[in-house]
Amino acid sequence: MRNLQFVKDYRQKEQLRTSFFALASDTFGLELDRWYQEGFWDGRYIPFSYAAGGQIVANVSVNLLDLSLTGARYKPFSSAR
């Protein structure tokens, strides 16, 4: 079995980010590079992944969204990171 490394919030790490984009493309047909280049990957999108040899091989992500409920607006917990 490969040595897996748990990694998160790696948007500034080009090798992992590029590998994550490739995994999303291969798995779901998503093209995320433009999404990233246009600044949509901010601190509210947090990937939690496993990497093997510098390549993302598994991922689950959290997208912190505001909630609007009966006219009141709620923000996500800042300690969720």
Secondary structure, DSSP 8 states (H G I E B T S, - for coil): ----EEEE--TT-HHHHHHHHHHHHHHH----HHHHHTT---TTEEEEEEEETTEEEEEEEEE---EEETTEEE---GGG-
